[in-house]
Amino acid sequence: MALQASGGNPPQNSISFSQIENEFGQNSERSLGDYRMNNLNIGALTEVSLDRDGCGINANSSIPVDNQEIKFSDFYNARLNVIINCHSSNENRVHAKNDKYNASNPSGNYTVVGPGSKPSNTSGKKIIIHVNKQIGSNAEAINRCALRTGTWNAGTDLRVEVANNGIISGAGGDGGEGGGNEDANGKPGENGSSGLGIQYTGGTTIITTEGNGRIQGGGGGGGGGGSAYGKTERSPKPTIRAEGGGGGGGAGIPAGLGAAGGQGGGAGSQNPNHKGENGSATSGGEGGAGSERDQGGEGNNTQGGNGGDGGNLASSGGKGANGQAGGGEWEWGPQTSGGSNGGSGGAAIRRVGNAPVPNTSGATESNITGSKTATGVS
């Protein structure tokens, strides 16, 4: 449990050494001075303090470090800190509680600041999910999140801190295949997924960013373009077909894949020349161009619709264009088929329905791309 407040200035409450030991564990010398962290660096955090930003008589300072003067009054409001490791390597689909805090081996998973041990009950403790690497997702569902906080005991001081160069990103949706022989309509683009998922319901999660640290939703994949076909009147009365272009992949980590053009032609295979472009970590890929087939003489022509562009971060993918046909005389047709919609973009931050709205006052607005109020986390 966090140590008591001062009760005023001058302090009205007293703090004992045994209370400090109960909160932070015993150091080897059983010395107040040994609670000063000495040049402790964790991820992008430098000169890490035993506790920071809320201690002391006025609840606005940190526990001193190195050779700074330290006093009992510095420990008012102080609480044990545990730093969750999302700063050592790039990862996908991280669950901070299950994958990190509950791991049997702390190495590479979490750091308890000071001499204490990991508490079984986190009420009154400060849990800091420190992100300084790339945390990506997958695009199986729009509520699929790259980083989930997990559930913690009520009264936990839970923080998600995205340092400079840290990214929490949804994945980009794949583009939809263009229309062709098997399915004349283009196929829909896949939804992008989301960045941070808050599952903690026992208090307000505090979210901060530093430098270019970002939280972002993935872009939806572009829809496939529709096809067009018909049988011409002019001898030898061939059936001509033009396949739709594939949709582009949405932006995200990982980025969505561009889809193939529709199946068509004599071999009935996908048209690789009309494939949508893959997305990137920051931009959606361009949709593929629809193919064109025509017959000379009377000018019968068919044009497959272009695939929709993949969505940029947190944006929906473009709709594939409809197939078109015209000119000359036709024995039957021509038939044109529609392009399909692109997938929806993911949210930057989602939360389970009964979780409080997070505190993002310490985050740079331009570094959060996508909705901050979406609900539903998986």
C-alpha positions in Angstrom: 0.0 0.0 0.0 1.3 3.5 -0.8 2.8 5.3 2.1 0.6 8.0 3.8 0.4 11.6 2.8 2.0 14.3 4.8 -1.2 15.8 6.0 0.0 19.3 5.4 3.2 21.4 5.3 4.7 21.1 7.8 3.8 17.4 8.0 1.1 16.3 10.4 1.8 12.6 9.9 5.0 10.7 10.7 6.7 7.9 8.6 8.7 5.1 10.2 11.6 3.2 8.8 9.7 0.0 9.1 6.9 1.4 6.9 9.4 2.2 4.2 10.8 -1.3 4.5 7.4 -2.8 4.3 6.7 -0.9 1.0 10.0 -1.2 -0.7 11.7 -4.2 0.9 14.8 -4.3 3.1 18.1 -3.1 1.6 21.3 -4.8 2.7 22.5 -2.1 5.0 19.0 -1.3 6.3 19.9 2.3 5.5 17.7 5.2 4.3 20.5 6.3 2.0 20.5 2.9 0.2 17.0 3.6 -1.1 18.6 6.1 -3.5 18.9 4.3 -6.9 22.4 4.7 -8.3 22.6 5.5 -12.0 19.7 3.1 -12.7 18.7 3.1 -16.4 15.8 1.0 -17.8 15.0 1.2 -21.5 14.7 4.9 -22.3 14.4 5.8 -18.7 17.5 7.3 -17.1 18.3 7.9 -13.5 15.3 5.9 -12.5 14.1 6.8 -9.0 12.6 4.5 -6.4 9.4 6.4 -7.1 8.8 9.6 -9.0 6.3 12.4 -9.8 4.1 12.2 -6.7 6.2 11.9 -3.6 7.2 14.2 -0.8 5.4 16.6 1.4 3.6 18.3 -1.5 3.2 15.0 -3.5 5.1 16.5 -6.5 8.6 15.2 -6.3 10.7 12.0 -6.6 12.7 9.9 -4.2 16.3 11.3 -4.5 18.9 9.3 -6.5 22.7 8.9 -6.4 24.3 11.2 -3.8 21.3 13.6 -3.4 20.2 14.4 0.1 17.5 12.0 1.2 15.0 12.5 4.1 12.1 10.6 5.6 9.8 13.3 4.3 10.7 12.3 0.7 8.7 9.1 1.2 5.3 10.6 1.8 2.9 9.2 -0.9 5.6 6.9 -2.2 4.8 3.4 -3.6 6.6 0.4 -5.0 7.2 0.7 -8.8 7.3 -2.3 -11.2 8.4 -1.5 -14.8 7.0 -3.9 -17.5 9.5 -4.6 -20.3 8.2 -3.5 -23.7 11.5 -1.8 -24.3 14.0 -4.6 -25.2 12.7 -6.0 -28.5 10.0 -5.6 -31.2 7.0 -7.8 -30.4 3.5 -8.5 -31.6 0.4 -9.0 -29.6 1.7 -8.4 -26.1 -0.4 -9.0 -23.0 1.4 -7.0 -20.2 -0.1 -8.9 -17.3 -0.1 -12.4 -18.6 3.0 -12.4 -20.8 5.2 -10.1 -18.7 4.2 -9.6 -15.1 3.0 -13.2 -14.6 6.2 -14.7 -16.2 8.1 -17.0 -13.9 11.4 -15.4 -14.9 11.6 -11.6 -14.4 14.6 -11.2 -16.9 13.3 -9.5 -20.0 9.8 -9.2 -18.6 9.7 -6.8 -15.6 11.9 -4.9 -13.1 11.0 -4.3 -9.5 12.6 -1.0 -8.6 14.5 -1.2 -5.3 15.2 -4.2 -3.1 11.6 -5.5 -2.9 10.0 -8.4 -4.6 7.1 -8.5 -7.1 3.8 -8.1 -5.1 1.1 -10.6 -5.5 -1.5 -7.8 -5.1 -0.8 -4.6 -7.0 -3.3 -2.4 -5.2 -1.5 0.7 -4.1 1.5 -0.1 -6.3 2.7 1.7 -9.5 2.8 -0.5 -12.6 4.6 1.2 -15.6 4.3 -0.4 -19.0 7.3 1.1 -20.6 7.3 1.0 -24.5 10.4 1.9 -26.4 10.2 -0.6 -29.2 7.7 -1.5 -31.9 4.6 -3.4 -30.7 2.5 -4.6 -33.6 -0.7 -6.6 -33.9 -2.5 -8.8 -36.5 -5.6 -8.0 -38.5 -7.9 -10.8 -37.6 -10.5 -8.3 -36.1 -10.9 -4.6 -35.6 -10.8 -4.9 -31.8 -7.6 -7.0 -31.9 -5.0 -4.9 -30.1 -1.2 -4.8 -30.3 -0.7 -4.2 -26.6 -3.3 -5.2 -23.9 -2.8 -4.0 -20.4 -4.4 -6.9 -18.7 -6.4 -6.7 -15.5 -4.9 -5.5 -12.3 -6.1 -5.2 -8.7 -8.3 -2.2 -8.0 -6.3 0.8 -6.7 -3.3 0.0 -8.9 -1.6 3.1 -10.4 -1.4 1.9 -14.0 0.6 3.8 -16.5 1.4 3.2 -20.2 4.5 5.3 -21.2 5.5 5.4 -24.8 9.0 6.7 -25.0 10.7 8.3 -28.0 10.9 5.7 -30.8 8.2 3.5 -29.2 5.2 2.5 -31.3 2.0 0.7 -30.4 0.4 0.0 -33.7 -2.6 -1.9 -35.1 -2.0 -4.0 -38.2 -3.1 -3.1 -41.7 -5.9 -5.0 -43.4 -5.2 -7.0 -46.5 -6.8 -5.8 -49.8 -9.7 -7.6 -51.4 -9.2 -9.7 -54.6 -10.5 -8.3 -57.8 -13.5 -9.8 -59.5 -13.1 -12.4 -62.2 -14.3 -15.8 -63.3 -15.1 -17.3 -59.9 -16.6 -14.2 -58.3 -17.5 -11.4 -60.7 -17.7 -8.9 -57.8 -14.6 -7.7 -56.1 -14.0 -9.0 -52.6 -14.1 -6.7 -49.6 -10.9 -5.3 -48.0 -10.0 -6.6 -44.5 -10.4 -4.3 -41.5 -7.3 -2.9 -39.8 -6.7 -3.7 -36.1 -6.1 -1.4 -33.1 -3.2 -0.2 -31.0 -3.6 -0.1 -27.2 -6.3 -2.1 -25.4 -7.2 -1.1 -21.8 -8.6 -4.0 -19.8 -8.0 -2.4 -16.3 -11.2 -1.4 -14.6 -10.1 -0.6 -11.1 -8.8 2.9 -11.8 -7.9 5.3 -14.5 -5.0 4.3 -16.8 -2.6 7.1 -17.4 -1.1 7.3 -20.9 1.9 9.4 -21.9 4.1 9.8 -24.9 7.5 11.3 -25.3 9.3 12.6 -28.5 8.0 10.7 -31.4 6.4 7.9 -29.4 3.2 6.9 -31.1 -0.1 5.0 -30.6 -2.0 4.2 -33.8 -4.7 2.2 -35.5 -4.1 0.2 -38.6 -5.6 1.1 -42.0 -8.3 -1.0 -43.7 -7.4 -2.9 -46.9 -8.8 -1.6 -50.2 -11.8 -3.3 -51.8 -11.3 -5.4 -55.0 -12.6 -3.9 -58.4 -15.5 -5.5 -60.2 -15.2 -7.3 -63.5 -17.1 -7.0 -66.9 -17.8 -9.6 -69.6 -20.1 -10.3 -72.5 -20.3 -12.3 -75.8 -19.8 -10.2 -78.9 -22.0 -10.4 -82.1 -19.0 -10.2 -84.4 -17.6 -13.5 -85.7 -16.2 -15.7 -84.1 -18.4 -14.3 -81.3 -15.9 -14.6 -78.5 -16.7 -13.9 -74.9 -14.5 -11.2 -73.6 -13.8 -10.6 -69.9 -11.9 -8.0 -68.0 -10.9 -8.7 -64.4 -11.0 -6.2 -61.5 -7.8 -4.9 -59.9 -6.8 -6.1 -56.4 -7.2 -3.8 -53.4 -4.1 -2.2 -51.8 -3.0 -3.2 -48.3 -3.7 -1.0 -45.3 -1.0 0.8 -43.3 0.1 -0.7 -40.0 2.5 -3.1 -38.2 2.6 -5.4 -39.9 1.3 -3.7 -43.0 -1.6 -5.3 -45.0 -0.9 -7.2 -48.2 -2.1 -6.0 -51.6 -4.5 -8.5 -53.3 -4.2 -10.2 -56.7 -6.3 -9.1 -59.6 -9.3 -11.2 -60.4 -9.2 -14.7 -61.9 -9.8 -14.7 -65.6 -8.3 -15.4 -69.0 -7.9 -18.9 -70.6 -6.0 -20.3 -67.6 -8.4 -18.9 -65.1 -5.5 -17.9 -62.8 -5.2 -14.6 -60.8 -3.8 -11.8 -62.8 -0.5 -10.8 -61.3 -0.2 -7.6 -63.4 -3.2 -6.1 -61.6 -2.2 -6.8 -58.0 -2.7 -4.1 -55.4 0.4 -2.7 -53.6 1.4 -3.8 -50.1 0.9 -1.2 -47.4 3.7 0.1 -45.3 4.1 1.0 -41.6 2.7 4.5 -42.3 0.9 4.5 -45.6 -1.7 2.4 -47.5 -0.8 0.7 -50.8 -2.3 1.8 -54.1 -5.0 -0.4 -55.6 -4.2 -2.4 -58.7 -5.5 -1.3 -62.1 -8.4 -3.3 -63.7 -7.6 -5.2 -66.9 -9.0 -4.4 -70.3 -10.3 -6.7 -73.0 -11.8 -5.6 -76.4 -12.5 -6.9 -79.8 -11.5 -4.9 -82.9 -13.8 -4.0 -85.6 -17.0 -3.0 -83.9 -15.2 -1.8 -80.8 -16.7 -4.1 -78.1 -14.8 -3.4 -74.9 -14.7 -4.4 -71.3 -12.8 -2.7 -68.4 -12.3 -4.2 -65.0 -12.7 -1.8 -62.1 -9.6 -0.5 -60.3 -8.9 -1.9 -56.8 -9.4 0.5 -53.9 -6.4 2.1 -52.2 -5.4 0.7 -48.8 -6.2 3.0 -45.9 -3.6 5.1 -44.2 -3.2 4.7 -40.4 -6.6 4.4 -38.7 -8.4 5.1 -42.0 -10.8 3.0 -44.1 -9.6 1.4 -47.3 -11.0 2.8 -50.6 -13.9 1.1 -52.5 -13.0 -0.9 -55.6 -14.5 0.5 -58.8 -17.2 -1.2 -60.8 -16.5 -3.0 -64.0 -17.5 -1.2 -67.3 -18.3 -2.3 -70.8 -19.6 -0.8 -74.1 -19.2 -0.4 -77.8 -20.3 -2.5 -80.7 -23.1 -5.1 -80.7 -23.4 -7.9 -78.2 -25.0 -11.3 -78.6 -25.6 -11.2 -74.8 -24.5 -8.8 -72.2 -22.4 -7.1 -71.5 -22.5 -7.8 -67.7 -20.7 -5.5 -65.3 -20.0 -6.3 -61.6 -19.5 -4.1 -58.7 -16.4 -3.3 -56.7 -16.4 -3.9 -53.0 -15.9 -1.7 -50.0 -12.6 -1.3 -48.2 -12.1 -2.4 -44.7 -12.5 -0.1 -41.7 -9.5 1.5 -39.9 -8.6 0.4 -36.4 -8.6 2.6 -33.3 -5.6 4.0 -31.5 -6.9 3.2 -28.0 -9.7 0.8 -27.1 -11.1 -0.2 -23.7 -13.4 -2.8 -22.2 -16.8 -1.4 -21.6 -16.5 -0.9 -17.9 -13.0 0.6 -17.9 -12.7 4.3 -17.1 -11.8 6.6 -20.0 -7.9 6.9 -19.9 -6.1 10.0 -19.0 -4.2 11.1 -22.1 -3.3 14.6 -20.9 0.4 13.7 -20.9 0.3 12.4 -24.5 1.0 14.5 -27.6 -2.2 14.7 -29.5 -0.6 14.4 -32.9 1.2 11.2 -31.8 -2.1 9.4 -31.3 -3.7 8.4 -34.6 -7.2 7.0 -34.5 -10.1 6.9 -32.0 -9.4 7.1 -28.3 -12.9 6.2 -27.2 -13.6 2.8 -29.0 -14.8 -0.1 -26.8 -14.2 -3.8 -27.1 -10.7 -5.4 -26.7 -9.5 -8.8 -27.8 
